[in-house]
Amino acid sequence: MPDPVAPVPARRPFEPRDITRIRWIADPHISPDGRRVAFVVTTLSEDRDEYLSSVWMVDTGGGEPRQFTNGPKRDTAPRWSPDGTRLAFLSEREGKKKAQLYVMPADGGEPTRLTDVKNGVADPAWSPDGTRLAFLSRVGGWQEPESEEEKQKSKPARVITTLKYRFNAEGWVYDRPTHLFVVGADGGEPRQLTDGDFHDSEPAWSPDGKRLVFASARHDARDEDDARDVWMVDAAGGDLQKLTDTGGPVALPAFSPDGRRVAYLGRRPLNEIGRNLRLYTVAVGGGVPACLTSDLDRSCPANIDLIWSSDGEWVTFSIEDRGDLALYRIRADGAGAAIRITGGERCVTGATTSADGRMIAFSATAPLSPAEVFVCGPDGTREHQITELNRDWKAEVALAAPERFTFERAGFTIDGWVMKPFGFTEGVKYPALLNVHGGPHTQYGNVMFDEFQAQAGAGHVVIYTNPRGSQGYGEAFTRAVVGDWGGGDYADVMAGLDEALRRFDFIDPARLGILGGSYGGFMTSWVVGHTRRFKAACSERAVNNQYTMFGTSDIGHWFQLAQNGPAPWDNMAWYVERSPLTYAKDIVTPLLIIHSEDDLRCPIEQAEQLFVALKKLHRDVVFVRFPDENHELSRSGKPRHRLERFRLILEWFAKYL
């Protein structure tokens, strides 16, 4: 008789510590011959309280992925040489505190270190002939002395003359501009190609290897606006040539195969956040840029490098659309509409193409899966998945599937999603958490979001929506929040909650919580100052005082103007009216305030002011401060801090819901 089939073990709920069990895949790069893909795998070490990354390889024809590098900390940014025989990458090995550039044989062997620059290396790019690599590095800045005697002496004063003198997660940048370098593939002293009080980014080579393009703000008014330009420089050094007209921010310049044009992403006009990022081309001699996506009312995010087809006829890029982030391609001459390449409800997180353009490798995540690597043809055909590094983990954990719903409000169609809690039983009512995303010009999308899975795993219904201000729904929708924080957006959020309660009878209307970070933190603080529907709330890294945010945030002096219109001294009444702090006396909902002490985007004074006000009012409030963390705590904070944050939030809502 055949052996009885073994029972399938019951899956357990997602718990916060699962973020340390997932293999997080990113940055796939396909070899020039299309036979292999190099990509980065990152894990979170709770014991070491740090992120560990290594480069992996997988054959496009199938087979098990294999680890390629074994650095003790972080190996990232794999880049194939043009002939496919070598792989460059960045590594924090050999005792280097900052990532340096290494090259090793593509079939394995010992890596060779090419750089030893004090501020580290970013954005490596091979020259077309494989003899050189371009990279970025910060120049200058005060350095911590090595001797203990010198460390005891006072640090020098900081003499600030610019508005953009610091940046979240980067710290002081006023005296450390980022510049472009080139180094030989066999080593040698790197040669600095750009200089001055400017920050350069995103270098790309011309097909003949004689020039590089990059993005930089080098105009006189750069301290007052958000413009950047595409610049070109000779690879041997020399004068720079500006290719664009300083009409707005630009990103990801890329030469056409014939070297005559440069594609890039841009937004126009100046200082108007919420406008669509569009795809442009411009001649290398300069001139009027041609917009390829003027008829497409969607934004093209700068998360994936632009890909020219080998014949120069097509450009592949990404689009945000109603929760998806998909690959599209469009004819480089602007004829015809953009064509979607990748399908399904998911978000593409990286993509590259083989040298002949016949195969694209990309990474993508979906609500029930962390990112994995896929390959397909240039038109999306013949797609197949080539990694499944999280197979065992997914077999163990019961992930909550989102159910999409839509509703109409004020002429807009708005998306929302509901996720059932772990152990869901028909006929039982459950507490629910309403999540509000940050930005405001981002979107909740079709990704595996650890925040939501942890909430559902803890027994909550999870509700989230894309109210006005979100990307993925057209420029008018995205811009509808400008000048109206706490107005139509607040009404959208509450209407989404009402629609979820109407549709899903398992949500207990008497046990509702709300939470969000950054702009989502603003909305949380605003909501509890305008309604008593929620039993508890968590406001994280929030904007609570619009007028102090103007001068204390790293971007406040231009972001507040772009979002809200006049400066505080021209219309202080608006800033006061649209600040959650103004309504502190109306907040009776128990409130957990979470903030990072090194947050430069929404400085911790935003949390301090609201906490003090609520304590003076004798309200139920708890203030949690995370030392040595910035605005990105929930996404890239130290592993132990991320786990502690999860615990505090879930315990807070368990107490009240």
C-alpha positions as CSV (number, residue, x, y, z in Angstrom):
1,M,0.0,0.0,0.0
2,P,1.2,3.5,-0.7
3,D,2.4,5.6,2.2
4,P,-0.2,8.1,3.4
5,V,0.3,11.6,2.3
6,A,1.9,13.7,5.1
7,P,-0.4,16.5,6.3
8,V,0.6,20.0,5.3
9,P,1.7,21.9,8.4
10,A,-0.5,24.9,9.2
11,R,1.0,28.2,8.3
12,R,1.7,30.6,11.0
13,P,1.0,34.4,11.1
14,F,3.5,36.9,9.9
15,E,5.4,38.3,12.9
16,P,7.8,41.3,13.0
17,R,10.9,39.1,13.3
18,D,10.1,37.8,9.8
19,I,11.9,40.8,8.3
20,T,15.1,39.1,9.5
21,R,14.1,35.8,7.8
22,I,13.3,37.2,4.3
23,R,16.0,37.4,1.6
24,W,15.5,40.9,0.2
25,I,16.4,40.9,-3.5
26,A,17.4,44.1,-5.4
27,D,19.5,45.5,-8.3
28,P,19.4,42.7,-10.9
29,H,22.0,43.1,-13.7
30,I,22.0,40.8,-16.7
31,S,25.2,39.8,-18.3
32,P,25.9,41.1,-21.8
33,D,25.4,37.7,-23.4
34,G,22.1,37.3,-21.5
35,R,23.1,34.0,-19.8
36,R,23.4,35.2,-16.2
37,V,21.9,37.7,-13.8
38,A,23.8,39.2,-10.9
39,F,21.7,40.6,-8.1
40,V,22.0,41.7,-4.5
41,V,20.5,39.7,-1.6
42,T,20.2,41.5,1.8
43,T,19.4,40.1,5.1
44,L,18.8,41.8,8.5
45,S,20.9,40.4,11.3
46,E,19.3,40.9,14.7
47,D,22.4,39.6,16.5
48,R,24.8,42.0,14.8
49,D,22.2,44.7,14.5
50,E,23.2,45.4,10.9
51,Y,22.3,44.7,7.2
52,L,24.3,42.0,5.4
53,S,24.4,42.1,1.6
54,S,26.1,39.9,-1.0
55,V,26.1,39.5,-4.7
56,W,24.4,36.4,-6.1
57,M,24.3,34.8,-9.6
58,V,21.6,32.8,-11.4
59,D,21.5,31.4,-14.9
60,T,18.7,32.8,-17.1
61,G,18.0,29.3,-18.4
62,G,17.3,27.9,-15.0
63,G,19.1,26.4,-12.1
64,E,19.7,27.3,-8.4
65,P,20.9,30.8,-7.6
66,R,24.4,30.8,-5.9
67,Q,26.1,33.3,-3.7
68,F,29.0,35.0,-5.6
69,T,30.6,37.3,-3.0
70,N,31.3,36.7,0.6
71,G,32.1,40.1,2.1
72,P,31.8,40.3,5.8
73,K,29.3,43.2,5.7
74,R,27.8,44.7,2.5
75,D,28.5,43.9,-1.1
76,T,26.3,45.8,-3.5
77,A,25.9,47.4,-7.0
78,P,27.1,44.5,-9.3
79,R,28.0,45.7,-12.8
80,W,29.1,43.5,-15.7
81,S,32.1,44.5,-17.8
82,P,31.1,45.0,-21.5
83,D,32.7,41.7,-22.5
84,G,31.1,39.8,-19.5
85,T,34.4,38.5,-18.2
86,R,34.5,40.6,-15.0
87,L,32.1,41.9,-12.4
88,A,32.5,45.2,-10.6
89,F,30.8,45.8,-7.2
90,L,31.0,47.9,-4.1
91,S,32.1,46.4,-0.8
92,E,32.8,47.3,2.8
93,R,35.5,44.7,3.2
94,E,39.2,44.9,4.2
95,G,38.2,47.1,7.2
96,K,36.8,49.8,5.0
97,K,34.1,51.8,6.7
98,K,32.9,53.3,3.4
99,A,32.1,51.2,0.3
100,Q,35.0,50.9,-2.2
101,L,35.1,49.7,-5.8
102,Y,36.2,46.1,-6.5
103,V,36.5,44.0,-9.7
104,M,36.7,40.2,-9.9
105,P,36.5,37.6,-12.6
106,A,32.8,36.8,-13.5
107,D,33.5,33.0,-13.0
108,G,34.8,33.6,-9.5
109,G,38.2,34.3,-7.9
110,E,39.8,37.0,-5.8
111,P,38.5,40.6,-6.0
112,T,40.8,43.5,-6.7
113,R,40.2,46.7,-4.9
114,L,40.4,49.7,-7.3
115,T,39.7,52.6,-4.9
116,D,40.5,53.8,-1.4
117,V,38.7,57.1,-1.2
118,K,37.8,58.5,2.2
119,N,34.2,59.3,1.5
120,G,33.4,56.0,-0.3
121,V,32.1,55.2,-3.8
122,A,28.7,55.1,-5.4
123,D,27.1,54.5,-8.8
124,P,29.9,52.6,-10.6
125,A,29.6,52.4,-14.4
126,W,31.9,50.6,-16.9
127,S,33.2,52.4,-20.0
128,P,32.1,50.7,-23.3
129,D,35.6,49.4,-23.9
130,G,35.9,47.9,-20.4
131,T,39.2,49.8,-19.6
132,R,37.7,52.3,-17.1
133,L,34.9,52.7,-14.5
134,A,33.2,56.0,-13.6
135,F,31.9,56.5,-10.1
136,L,30.7,59.1,-7.7
137,S,32.3,60.2,-4.4
138,R,32.0,63.1,-2.0
139,V,34.9,65.5,-1.9
140,G,36.2,67.3,1.2
141,G,34.4,67.6,4.5
142,W,35.7,67.4,8.0
143,Q,37.2,64.1,8.9
144,E,37.3,62.5,12.4
145,P,40.9,62.5,13.5
146,E,42.6,59.1,14.0
147,S,44.6,59.9,17.1
148,E,42.9,59.8,20.5
149,E,44.6,63.0,21.5
150,E,43.1,64.9,18.5
151,K,39.7,63.4,19.1
152,Q,39.5,65.1,22.5
153,K,39.9,68.5,20.9
154,S,36.9,70.6,19.8
155,K,35.5,70.3,16.3
156,P,35.7,73.3,14.0
157,A,32.7,75.6,13.5
158,R,30.5,75.1,10.5
159,V,30.3,78.2,8.3
160,I,27.0,77.9,6.4
161,T,26.2,80.1,3.4
162,T,23.6,78.0,1.5
163,L,20.1,76.8,2.3
164,K,20.7,73.2,1.1
165,Y,23.4,72.5,3.6
166,R,22.2,69.2,5.1
167,F,20.2,66.3,3.9
168,N,18.4,63.5,5.7
169,A,20.4,60.3,6.0
170,E,23.4,62.1,4.6
171,G,24.0,64.7,7.3
172,W,26.1,67.8,6.6
173,V,26.6,68.1,2.8
174,Y,27.4,71.8,2.4
175,D,31.2,71.1,2.4
176,R,31.1,67.6,0.8
177,P,29.9,67.9,-2.8
178,T,29.5,64.7,-4.8
179,H,31.7,64.6,-7.9
180,L,32.4,62.4,-10.9
181,F,35.6,60.2,-11.1
182,V,37.1,57.7,-13.5
183,V,39.5,54.9,-12.5
184,G,41.3,52.3,-14.6
185,A,39.8,48.8,-14.5
186,D,43.2,47.5,-13.5
187,G,43.6,50.1,-10.7
188,G,45.6,53.3,-10.4
189,E,44.8,56.7,-9.1
190,P,41.2,57.8,-9.8
191,R,40.9,61.0,-11.8
192,Q,38.3,63.6,-10.7
193,L,36.3,65.0,-13.7
194,T,34.0,67.5,-12.0
195,D,34.5,70.0,-9.2
196,G,33.0,73.0,-7.6
197,D,30.2,73.6,-5.1
198,F,27.8,71.3,-6.9
199,H,26.4,67.8,-6.3
200,D,26.6,65.5,-9.4
201,S,24.8,62.2,-9.8
202,E,23.8,59.4,-12.2
203,P,26.8,59.2,-14.6
204,A,26.4,57.3,-17.9
205,W,28.9,56.7,-20.7
206,S,28.6,57.6,-24.4
207,P,28.8,54.6,-26.7
208,D,32.3,55.6,-27.9
209,G,33.6,56.0,-24.4
210,K,34.7,59.6,-24.9
211,R,32.1,61.4,-22.9
212,L,29.9,61.0,-19.8
213,V,26.5,62.6,-19.0
214,F,25.3,63.2,-15.5
215,A,22.7,65.2,-13.6
216,S,23.6,68.3,-11.6
217,A,22.3,71.6,-10.4
218,R,24.9,74.1,-11.4
219,H,22.8,77.2,-12.0
220,D,23.0,80.4,-9.9
221,A,19.5,79.9,-8.4
222,R,20.0,76.3,-7.4
223,D,19.6,77.2,-3.7
224,E,16.1,78.5,-4.4
225,D,14.6,76.0,-6.8
226,D,14.4,72.2,-7.6
227,A,16.0,72.4,-11.1
228,R,18.8,70.1,-12.3
229,D,20.2,69.8,-15.7
230,V,21.8,67.1,-17.9
231,W,25.5,67.9,-18.3
232,M,28.1,66.3,-20.5
233,V,31.9,66.1,-19.8
234,D,34.8,64.6,-21.8
235,A,36.0,61.4,-20.2
236,A,39.6,62.8,-20.2
237,G,38.4,65.9,-18.4
238,G,37.7,69.4,-19.5
239,D,34.8,71.9,-19.9
240,L,31.3,70.9,-19.2
241,Q,28.4,71.2,-21.7
242,K,24.8,71.8,-20.5
243,L,22.2,69.9,-22.6
244,T,19.0,71.0,-21.0
245,D,17.3,74.3,-20.2
246,T,17.0,74.4,-16.3
247,G,13.3,74.0,-16.6
248,G,12.9,71.6,-13.7
249,P,14.5,68.5,-12.1
250,V,16.0,65.8,-14.3
251,A,17.1,62.2,-13.6
252,L,18.8,59.1,-15.1
253,P,20.4,60.5,-18.3
254,A,21.3,57.7,-20.9
255,F,22.9,58.0,-24.3
256,S,21.3,56.5,-27.4
257,P,23.2,53.7,-29.1
258,D,24.4,56.1,-31.8
259,G,25.5,58.7,-29.2
260,R,23.5,61.5,-30.8
261,R,20.7,61.8,-28.2
262,V,20.3,61.5,-24.4
263,A,17.1,60.2,-22.8
264,Y,16.2,61.4,-19.3
265,L,13.3,61.8,-16.9
266,G,12.2,65.3,-16.1
267,R,9.4,67.3,-14.5
268,R,8.3,70.8,-15.5
269,P,7.8,73.6,-14.5
270,L,10.1,74.6,-11.6
271,N,9.1,74.0,-8.0
272,E,5.7,72.2,-8.8
273,I,5.7,69.0,-6.8
274,G,3.1,66.5,-7.9
275,R,3.6,67.1,-11.7
276,N,4.3,64.0,-13.7
277,L,7.9,62.9,-14.3
278,R,8.0,62.5,-18.0
279,L,10.4,60.8,-20.5
280,Y,12.4,63.2,-22.7
281,T,15.2,63.1,-25.3
282,V,17.6,65.9,-26.2
283,A,20.4,66.1,-28.8
284,V,23.9,66.0,-27.5
285,G,24.4,69.4,-29.0
286,G,21.6,70.8,-26.9
287,G,18.4,72.3,-28.1
288,V,14.7,71.9,-27.3
289,P,14.0,68.6,-25.4
290,A,11.4,66.3,-27.0
291,C,8.8,64.8,-24.6
292,L,7.9,61.2,-25.5
293,T,5.2,60.8,-22.9
294,S,3.2,64.1,-23.2
295,D,0.0,62.1,-23.9
296,L,0.5,59.8,-20.9
297,D,-1.1,61.1,-17.7
298,R,1.1,59.1,-15.4
299,S,4.4,59.7,-13.7
300,C,7.6,57.8,-14.7
301,P,9.5,57.3,-11.4
302,A,13.2,57.5,-11.3
303,N,13.7,54.0,-9.8
304,I,14.8,52.1,-12.9
305,D,17.5,53.1,-15.3
306,L,16.3,54.1,-18.8
307,I,17.0,51.3,-21.4
308,W,17.6,52.1,-25.1
309,S,17.0,49.2,-27.5
310,S,20.2,48.2,-29.3
311,D,18.8,49.7,-32.6
312,G,17.9,53.0,-30.9
313,E,14.2,52.6,-31.8
314,W,12.8,52.2,-28.4
315,V,13.2,53.3,-24.8
316,T,12.1,51.2,-21.8
317,F,11.1,52.9,-18.6
318,S,8.6,52.5,-15.7
319,I,5.2,54.0,-14.9
320,E,3.2,54.3,-11.7
321,D,-0.4,53.2,-12.3
322,R,-3.1,52.6,-9.6
323,G,-0.8,50.6,-7.3
324,D,1.3,49.0,-10.0
325,L,4.8,49.9,-11.0
326,A,5.3,48.4,-14.5
327,L,7.8,48.4,-17.3
328,Y,6.7,50.2,-20.5
329,R,8.4,51.0,-23.8
330,I,7.8,53.7,-26.3
331,R,9.3,54.6,-29.7
332,A,12.2,57.0,-29.4
333,D,10.8,59.2,-32.1
334,G,7.7,59.8,-30.1
335,A,5.4,58.0,-32.6
336,G,2.7,55.9,-31.0
337,A,1.6,55.3,-27.4
338,A,3.6,53.7,-24.6
339,I,3.2,49.9,-24.5
340,R,3.1,48.0,-21.2
341,I,5.7,45.2,-21.0
342,T,5.2,43.6,-17.6
343,G,1.7,42.6,-16.4
344,G,0.0,41.7,-13.2
345,E,-0.7,43.5,-10.0
346,R,2.9,44.0,-8.9
347,C,5.8,46.5,-8.7
348,V,9.0,46.2,-10.7
349,T,12.0,47.3,-8.5
350,G,14.9,47.0,-11.0
351,A,15.6,46.1,-14.6
352,T,18.4,45.8,-17.2
353,T,18.8,44.4,-20.6
354,S,21.3,42.1,-22.4
355,A,23.7,43.7,-24.9
356,D,21.6,42.7,-27.9
357,G,18.4,43.8,-26.2
358,R,16.7,40.4,-26.6
359,M,16.3,39.8,-22.9
360,I,15.3,41.9,-20.0
361,A,16.0,40.9,-16.4
362,F,13.9,42.5,-13.7
363,S,13.0,42.2,-10.1
364,A,9.4,42.5,-8.9
365,T,7.4,42.2,-5.8
366,A,3.7,41.4,-5.3
367,P,1.4,41.5,-2.3
368,L,2.1,37.8,-1.5
369,S,5.8,37.7,-2.4
370,P,9.0,39.6,-1.6
371,A,10.9,40.6,-4.7
372,E,12.3,37.8,-7.0
373,V,14.1,37.9,-10.3
374,F,12.4,37.4,-13.7
375,V,13.4,37.5,-17.4
376,C,11.4,38.3,-20.5
377,G,11.7,39.5,-24.0
378,P,11.9,43.2,-24.9
379,D,8.1,43.2,-25.5
380,G,7.3,41.2,-22.3
381,T,6.9,37.8,-24.0
382,R,8.5,34.6,-22.7
383,E,8.5,35.8,-19.1
384,H,9.6,33.4,-16.5
385,Q,10.8,33.6,-12.9
386,I,14.4,32.5,-12.3
387,T,14.7,32.9,-8.5
388,E,12.6,31.7,-5.6
389,L,14.9,32.4,-2.7
390,N,11.9,32.9,-0.3
391,R,10.2,29.7,-1.2
392,D,10.6,28.0,2.1
393,W,9.7,31.1,4.1
394,K,6.5,31.6,2.0
395,A,5.5,28.0,2.6
396,E,5.7,28.6,6.4
397,V,3.9,32.0,6.7
398,A,0.3,32.8,6.0
399,L,0.4,36.1,4.2
400,A,-2.7,38.2,4.0
401,A,-4.1,38.9,0.5
402,P,-5.4,42.5,-0.1
403,E,-8.9,42.9,-1.7
404,R,-9.2,46.0,-3.8
405,F,-12.3,48.3,-3.7
406,T,-13.0,51.6,-5.3
407,F,-15.2,54.5,-4.4
408,E,-16.2,57.9,-5.8
409,R,-15.6,61.2,-4.1
410,A,-15.6,64.8,-5.4
411,G,-15.3,63.6,-9.0
412,F,-12.4,61.2,-8.4
413,T,-12.3,57.4,-8.4
414,I,-10.2,56.3,-5.4
415,D,-8.6,52.9,-4.7
416,G,-8.7,51.2,-1.4
417,W,-7.6,47.8,-0.1
418,V,-8.6,45.6,2.8
419,M,-6.6,42.7,4.3
420,K,-8.2,40.1,6.6
421,P,-6.5,39.2,9.8
422,F,-4.7,36.0,10.4
423,G,-7.2,33.3,11.6
424,F,-10.1,35.1,10.0
425,T,-13.5,33.4,10.8
426,E,-16.8,34.3,9.2
427,G,-19.2,36.1,11.5
428,V,-16.6,37.5,13.8
429,K,-15.9,41.3,13.9
430,Y,-12.3,42.4,14.1
431,P,-10.5,45.6,15.1
432,A,-9.1,47.5,12.1
433,L,-6.1,49.8,11.4
434,L,-6.4,52.5,8.8
435,N,-3.0,53.3,7.2
436,V,-2.1,56.6,5.5
437,H,0.9,56.7,3.3
438,G,3.6,59.4,3.2
439,G,4.7,61.8,0.5
440,P,2.0,62.9,-0.1
441,H,3.0,62.2,-3.7
442,T,3.6,58.4,-3.4
443,Q,1.2,55.5,-3.7
444,Y,0.3,52.4,-1.8
445,G,1.1,49.7,-4.3
446,N,1.0,46.0,-5.1
447,V,4.1,45.0,-3.0
448,M,4.7,42.7,-0.1
449,F,4.6,45.3,2.6
450,D,5.9,44.0,5.9
451,E,4.0,46.7,7.9
452,F,0.6,45.5,6.7
453,Q,1.5,41.8,7.1
454,A,2.6,42.3,10.7
455,Q,-0.6,44.2,11.4
456,A,-2.7,41.4,9.9
457,G,-0.6,38.8,11.6
458,A,-1.4,40.4,14.9
459,G,-5.1,40.1,14.4
460,H,-6.1,43.4,12.8
461,V,-8.0,44.1,9.6
462,V,-5.8,46.3,7.5
463,I,-7.3,49.2,5.5
464,Y,-5.3,51.5,3.2
465,T,-6.2,53.8,0.4
466,N,-4.7,56.2,-2.2
467,P,-6.4,59.5,-1.5
468,R,-5.9,62.6,-3.6
469,G,-2.2,63.5,-3.6
470,S,-1.2,59.9,-4.5
471,Q,0.7,59.1,-7.6
472,G,-0.6,56.7,-10.2
473,Y,-3.9,58.5,-11.0
474,G,-3.0,61.4,-13.2
475,E,-1.5,64.8,-12.5
476,A,-4.8,66.5,-11.6
477,F,-5.4,63.9,-8.8
478,T,-1.8,64.2,-7.5
479,R,-1.9,68.0,-7.5
480,A,-5.3,68.2,-5.8
481,V,-3.7,68.1,-2.4
482,V,-1.4,71.1,-3.0
483,G,-2.4,74.0,-0.8
484,D,-5.1,71.9,0.8
485,W,-3.4,69.6,3.4
486,G,-6.1,68.5,5.8
487,G,-9.0,69.4,3.4
488,G,-10.0,67.2,0.5
489,D,-7.4,64.6,1.4
490,Y,-8.8,64.3,4.9
491,A,-12.3,63.8,3.4
492,D,-10.9,61.2,1.0
493,V,-9.3,59.2,3.8
494,M,-12.4,59.2,5.9
495,A,-14.6,58.4,2.9
496,G,-12.4,55.4,2.3
497,L,-12.9,54.2,5.8
498,D,-16.6,54.6,5.5
499,E,-16.6,52.6,2.3
500,A,-14.6,49.8,3.9
501,L,-17.1,49.7,6.8
502,R,-20.0,49.5,4.4
503,R,-18.5,46.7,2.2
504,F,-16.8,44.5,4.8
505,D,-19.1,43.6,7.7
506,F,-16.3,41.9,9.6
507,I,-14.8,45.3,10.6
508,D,-15.8,46.4,14.1
509,P,-16.6,50.1,13.8
510,A,-16.1,50.5,17.6
511,R,-12.5,49.3,17.4
512,L,-10.7,51.5,14.9
513,G,-7.1,52.7,14.9
514,I,-5.2,55.0,12.5
515,L,-1.5,55.4,11.8
516,G,1.0,56.8,9.3
517,G,4.4,58.3,8.9
518,S,5.7,61.6,7.5
519,Y,2.7,63.1,5.6
520,G,0.8,60.0,6.8
521,G,1.9,61.2,10.3
522,F,0.5,64.6,9.6
523,M,-2.8,63.1,8.5
524,T,-2.9,60.9,11.6
525,S,-2.3,63.9,13.9
526,W,-4.8,65.9,11.9
527,V,-7.5,63.2,12.0
528,V,-7.4,62.8,15.8
529,G,-7.7,66.5,16.1
530,H,-10.9,66.6,14.0
531,T,-12.7,63.4,14.9
532,R,-13.1,61.0,17.9
533,R,-13.9,57.9,15.8
534,F,-10.6,56.2,16.6
535,K,-9.8,54.4,19.8
536,A,-6.0,54.8,19.3
537,A,-3.5,56.4,16.9
538,C,0.2,56.3,16.1
539,S,1.7,59.4,14.5
540,E,5.2,58.8,13.2
541,R,7.9,61.2,11.9
542,A,5.0,63.6,11.4
543,V,4.6,67.2,10.2
544,N,2.8,68.7,13.2
545,N,3.7,72.4,12.8
546,Q,3.8,73.7,9.3
547,Y,5.5,77.1,10.1
548,T,8.4,75.7,12.1
549,M,8.9,72.9,9.5
550,F,9.6,75.6,7.0
551,G,12.9,76.5,8.6
552,T,14.0,73.3,10.4
553,S,13.5,70.7,7.7
554,D,16.3,70.0,5.2
555,I,13.8,70.6,2.4
556,G,11.2,72.7,4.2
557,H,12.3,76.0,2.7
558,W,11.2,74.9,-0.8
559,F,8.9,71.9,-0.1
560,Q,6.6,74.0,2.0
561,L,6.4,76.6,-0.7
562,A,5.8,74.0,-3.4
563,Q,3.1,72.3,-1.3
564,N,1.4,75.2,0.4
565,G,2.1,78.4,-1.6
566,P,3.2,81.5,0.2
567,A,6.0,81.8,2.8
568,P,4.9,81.9,6.4
569,W,5.6,85.7,6.7
570,D,3.2,86.3,3.8
571,N,0.4,84.0,5.1
572,M,1.0,82.8,8.6
573,A,-2.7,82.2,9.1
574,W,-2.6,79.4,6.5
575,Y,0.3,77.7,8.2
576,V,-1.4,77.9,11.6
577,E,-4.7,76.7,10.2
578,R,-3.2,73.7,8.5
579,S,-1.0,72.5,11.5
580,P,-2.2,69.6,13.6
581,L,-0.6,71.3,16.6
582,T,-3.2,74.0,16.4
583,Y,-5.9,71.5,17.2
584,A,-4.1,69.8,20.1
585,K,-6.8,70.8,22.5
586,D,-9.3,68.7,20.5
587,I,-7.1,65.5,20.6
588,V,-8.6,63.0,23.1
589,T,-7.6,59.9,21.2
590,P,-4.8,58.0,22.9
591,L,-1.7,58.9,20.8
592,L,1.6,57.1,20.3
593,I,4.2,59.6,18.9
594,I,7.3,58.0,17.3
595,H,10.2,60.0,16.0
596,S,13.9,59.6,15.1
597,E,16.4,61.9,16.8
598,D,18.5,62.4,13.6
599,D,15.5,63.0,11.3
600,L,16.3,66.0,9.2
601,R,13.3,65.7,6.9
602,C,10.7,66.1,9.7
603,P,12.9,67.2,12.6
604,I,12.1,65.8,16.0
605,E,10.9,69.2,17.2
606,Q,7.7,68.4,15.3
607,A,7.1,65.5,17.7
608,E,8.3,67.4,20.8
609,Q,5.8,70.3,20.3
610,L,2.8,68.0,20.0
611,F,3.9,65.8,22.9
612,V,4.4,68.8,25.2
613,A,1.0,70.2,24.2
614,L,-0.8,67.0,24.9
615,K,1.0,66.4,28.2
616,K,0.1,69.9,29.4
617,L,-3.5,69.1,28.4
618,H,-3.3,65.8,30.4
619,R,-4.1,63.6,27.5
620,D,-3.1,60.0,27.0
621,V,0.1,60.3,25.0
622,V,3.4,58.4,24.8
623,F,6.5,59.8,23.1
624,V,9.1,57.3,21.7
625,R,12.5,58.7,20.5
626,F,14.9,56.5,18.5
627,P,18.5,57.6,18.9
628,D,20.9,57.4,15.9
629,E,18.0,57.0,13.4
630,N,16.7,59.3,10.6
631,H,13.5,59.7,8.6
632,E,14.0,56.2,7.1
633,L,13.8,54.3,10.4
634,S,10.9,52.1,9.2
635,R,12.6,51.2,6.0
636,S,16.4,51.1,6.7
637,G,16.8,51.7,10.4
638,K,19.0,49.4,12.5
639,P,17.3,45.9,12.7
640,R,16.8,46.0,16.4
641,H,15.2,49.4,16.3
642,R,12.9,48.3,13.5
643,L,11.8,45.3,15.6
644,E,11.4,47.5,18.7
645,R,9.3,49.9,16.7
646,F,7.0,47.0,15.5
647,R,6.6,45.8,19.1
648,L,5.7,49.3,20.4
649,I,3.1,49.9,17.7
650,L,1.4,46.5,18.0
651,E,1.4,46.6,21.8
652,W,-0.2,50.1,21.6
653,F,-3.0,49.1,19.4
654,A,-3.5,45.8,21.3
655,K,-4.0,47.8,24.5
656,Y,-6.8,50.0,23.1
657,L,-8.4,47.9,20.4
